[in-house]
Structures are given as structure tokens and as C-alpha cells.
Amino acid sequence: MKLAQGQPACTSPNNQPDTCCAAARPPRTSRARRAAREGFDLLDETHRAARAMLGQLNRLVAHLDEQGLDVAAEALAQGVLDFFDGPGKRHHADEERLVFPELDALENAELDALVRRLRQDHHWIELDWRELGPHVRAVAEGFNGYELPLLQAAVPVFEALYLDHMALEEAVVYPAAQRARAQRAAGELAASCS
């Protein structure tokens, strides 16, 4: 069948473009992939920033140990505070909103256990930051009200928990949530075409 120039290859009985004809073609996964990735780019970017800020937090502790409180320490501390009191804090709420519901809906025991663990991690990370934050804030404000031995002991624990948490999300949880979202989006598209 030859088509007139500009005529869509797939039309409905009333000669209008058929929005569901995509179901008759080979699957086009780019739309589903885009839907599945929505929000995850921001989560990934926050993870990259978290890794950078954990490094900066370690540099701050080393700087305090080697050179004490000075303008450079204040600047390092302010950057750490800005992240962990801002995007770092909101990040966990974003995961609770964007990632975990996708996995909860699957009713998969293994994923449910991982989500419970990650929620617990969020709690521990917040508690750790509540202990570290005031010391970092004291440095940022130029006060000697920080305890270097506490920072030296607590920062590696905070960093290890955070890095382990992000690794689990990136290796298992984010991909599973994206697959679940893509399957749901494909199902919704198929249902809208029937």
C-alpha cells in the first residue's frame, strides 16, 4: 500500500493518526526508559555530590588535625554543611518518594528486606549527622567548639555507612525500581491502547 506524502503509516478507521499503533510495531522502549529514569538523574547527581562531600569532610578533619581552625577549615566545613543540611538531607526524602514505593508495589520479599534496610540506614545516617553536624557547624562559624577526636572517630563510620548505602542503591535498588517503573509504564501504555 502506497501512502500519500505526509500521511501517517498507521491510522484509525476514521483516518486519524492511531496513537496506539505503536503497539503493533516492534516495541519502542525509549519512552518507557525515559519514564523509568525520571527522577533518577537527580538521585545519581546527589550521590556524586555526596561522595565529593564525604571526601571534603575527610579533608576537613585532616586539616583540623594538621593546621587547626582557620579560614580554609571554615570554608571546607561550610561546604559540607551546605550539602548535608540541604540536598543530602532532602535526598533521603526523594528516595522515599521516588524509589521505595516502586519496590513496595512489587511485593518481593528480598526487595522488601533491602528497602527496610535502606530506610534504617536513612535513620542511622541522620542520627550520625546530628552528632557530627554541630561540630562541623562550629568550625564553619569559626568557633573552637568542635571535638577533633570525636570527628576523627565518627567521620569514618559516617562515611562507611553512607558509601555502603549508596552502593546498594546503585547496584540493586535503583535498577530494580527503574525496571518496575518501566514495566508499569509499559502496562499503562498497553492498557490505554486497548
C-alpha positions as CSV (number, residue, x, y, z in Angstrom):
1,M,0.0,0.0,0.0
2,K,1.4,3.3,-1.0
3,L,0.9,6.3,1.3
4,A,0.3,9.9,0.3
5,Q,3.1,12.2,1.3
6,G,2.7,13.3,4.9
7,Q,0.1,10.6,5.7
8,P,0.9,8.6,8.8
9,A,1.6,5.0,8.3
10,C,-0.9,3.9,10.9
11,T,-4.4,5.4,11.0
12,S,-7.5,4.6,12.8
13,P,-10.8,3.7,11.0
14,N,-11.7,7.4,10.8
15,N,-8.4,8.1,9.0
16,Q,-6.9,9.9,12.1
17,P,-3.4,9.0,13.3
18,D,-3.7,6.0,15.5
19,T,-1.9,6.7,18.8
20,C,-2.0,3.0,19.7
21,C,-0.4,1.8,16.5
22,A,2.9,1.7,18.4
23,A,1.7,-1.5,20.0
24,A,1.6,-3.1,16.5
25,R,5.2,-2.1,15.8
26,P,8.3,-3.5,17.4
27,P,8.4,-2.3,21.0
28,R,9.8,1.2,21.4
29,T,11.4,1.2,24.8
30,S,12.8,4.7,24.8
31,R,9.6,6.2,26.2
32,A,9.5,3.6,28.9
33,R,13.2,4.0,29.6
34,R,12.8,7.8,29.9
35,A,9.8,7.3,32.2
36,A,11.8,4.8,34.3
37,R,14.8,7.2,34.6
38,E,12.7,10.2,35.6
39,G,14.0,11.4,38.9
40,F,16.9,9.0,39.0
41,D,19.3,11.5,37.3
42,L,18.8,13.8,40.3
43,L,19.4,11.0,42.7
44,D,22.5,9.9,40.9
45,E,23.8,13.5,40.9
46,T,23.2,13.7,44.6
47,H,25.2,10.5,45.1
48,R,28.1,12.0,43.2
49,A,27.9,15.2,45.3
50,A,27.7,13.1,48.5
51,R,30.9,11.2,47.5
52,A,32.6,14.6,47.0
53,M,31.3,16.0,50.3
54,L,32.5,12.9,52.2
55,G,35.9,13.5,50.7
56,Q,35.7,17.1,51.8
57,L,34.6,16.1,55.3
58,N,37.7,13.8,55.5
59,R,39.9,16.7,54.2
60,L,38.4,19.0,56.9
61,V,39.3,16.5,59.7
62,A,42.8,16.2,58.3
63,H,43.1,20.0,58.0
64,L,41.9,20.5,61.6
65,D,44.5,17.9,62.8
66,E,47.4,19.4,60.8
67,Q,46.6,23.1,60.8
68,G,43.8,23.8,63.2
69,L,40.9,26.1,62.8
70,D,41.5,28.7,60.1
71,V,39.7,30.3,57.1
72,A,40.3,27.2,55.0
73,A,38.8,24.9,57.6
74,E,35.8,27.3,57.9
75,A,35.3,27.1,54.1
76,L,35.6,23.3,54.0
77,A,33.1,23.0,56.9
78,Q,30.6,25.4,55.3
79,G,30.6,23.3,52.0
80,V,30.0,20.1,54.0
81,L,27.2,21.8,56.0
82,D,25.5,23.2,52.9
83,F,25.3,19.7,51.4
84,F,24.4,17.6,54.4
85,D,21.8,20.1,55.7
86,G,20.4,20.7,52.2
87,P,20.5,18.3,49.2
88,G,21.9,15.5,51.2
89,K,19.0,15.7,53.7
90,R,16.4,16.1,51.0
91,H,17.9,13.1,49.1
92,H,16.5,10.6,51.5
93,A,13.0,12.0,51.3
94,D,13.3,11.9,47.5
95,E,14.2,8.2,47.7
96,E,11.3,7.5,50.0
97,R,9.0,9.2,47.4
98,L,10.5,8.1,44.1
99,V,12.2,4.7,44.7
100,F,10.8,2.8,47.6
101,P,7.1,2.9,46.5
102,E,8.0,1.2,43.2
103,L,9.7,-1.6,45.1
104,D,7.0,-1.9,47.8
105,A,4.4,-2.4,45.0
106,L,6.3,-5.5,43.8
107,E,5.7,-7.4,47.0
108,N,9.1,-9.1,46.6
109,A,10.4,-10.4,49.9
110,E,14.1,-9.8,49.0
111,L,13.5,-6.2,47.8
112,D,11.2,-5.5,50.8
113,A,14.1,-6.5,53.1
114,L,16.5,-4.2,51.2
115,V,14.0,-1.3,51.4
116,R,13.7,-1.9,55.2
117,R,17.5,-1.9,55.5
118,L,17.8,1.3,53.4
119,R,15.1,3.0,55.5
120,Q,17.0,2.0,58.6
121,D,20.2,3.4,57.0
122,H,18.5,6.7,56.4
123,H,17.7,6.8,60.2
124,W,21.3,5.9,61.1
125,I,22.7,8.4,58.7
126,E,20.5,11.2,60.1
127,L,21.5,10.3,63.7
128,D,25.2,10.2,62.7
129,W,24.8,13.6,61.1
130,R,23.1,15.0,64.2
131,E,26.2,14.1,66.1
132,L,28.7,15.4,63.5
133,G,26.7,18.4,62.3
134,P,27.2,20.7,65.4
135,H,31.0,20.1,65.3
136,V,31.1,20.9,61.6
137,R,28.9,24.0,62.2
138,A,31.3,25.2,65.0
139,V,34.2,25.0,62.6
140,A,32.2,26.8,59.8
141,E,31.4,29.6,62.2
142,G,35.0,29.9,63.4
143,F,34.4,28.6,66.9
144,N,36.7,26.1,68.8
145,G,33.6,24.2,70.0
146,Y,34.4,21.2,68.0
147,E,36.0,17.9,69.3
148,L,38.6,16.7,66.9
149,P,38.8,13.2,68.5
150,L,35.1,12.8,68.0
151,L,35.4,13.9,64.4
152,Q,38.3,11.6,63.8
153,A,36.3,8.6,65.2
154,A,32.9,9.4,63.8
155,V,33.7,10.6,60.2
156,P,35.0,7.2,59.0
157,V,31.9,5.5,60.4
158,F,29.6,8.0,58.8
159,E,31.5,7.7,55.5
160,A,31.4,3.9,55.5
161,L,27.7,3.8,56.2
162,Y,27.0,6.4,53.5
163,L,29.2,4.7,50.9
164,D,27.8,1.2,51.6
165,H,24.2,2.6,51.5
166,M,24.8,4.3,48.1
167,A,26.5,1.2,46.6
168,L,23.5,-1.0,47.5
169,E,21.1,1.6,46.0
170,E,23.1,1.9,42.8
171,A,23.8,-1.8,42.3
172,V,20.4,-3.3,43.2
173,V,17.7,-0.9,44.4
174,Y,17.7,1.8,41.7
175,P,17.8,-0.7,38.8
176,A,15.0,-2.7,40.3
177,A,12.9,0.4,40.8
178,Q,13.6,1.5,37.3
179,R,12.6,-1.9,35.9
180,A,9.4,-1.8,38.0
181,R,8.6,1.7,36.8
182,A,9.2,0.8,33.1
183,Q,7.0,-2.3,33.4
184,R,4.3,-0.3,35.0
185,A,4.6,2.4,32.3
186,A,4.5,-0.2,29.5
187,G,1.4,-1.8,31.1
188,E,-0.3,1.6,31.3
189,L,0.5,2.4,27.7
190,A,-0.8,-1.0,26.6
191,A,-4.0,-0.6,28.6
192,S,-4.6,2.8,27.1
193,C,-4.4,1.3,23.6
194,S,-6.9,-1.5,24.2
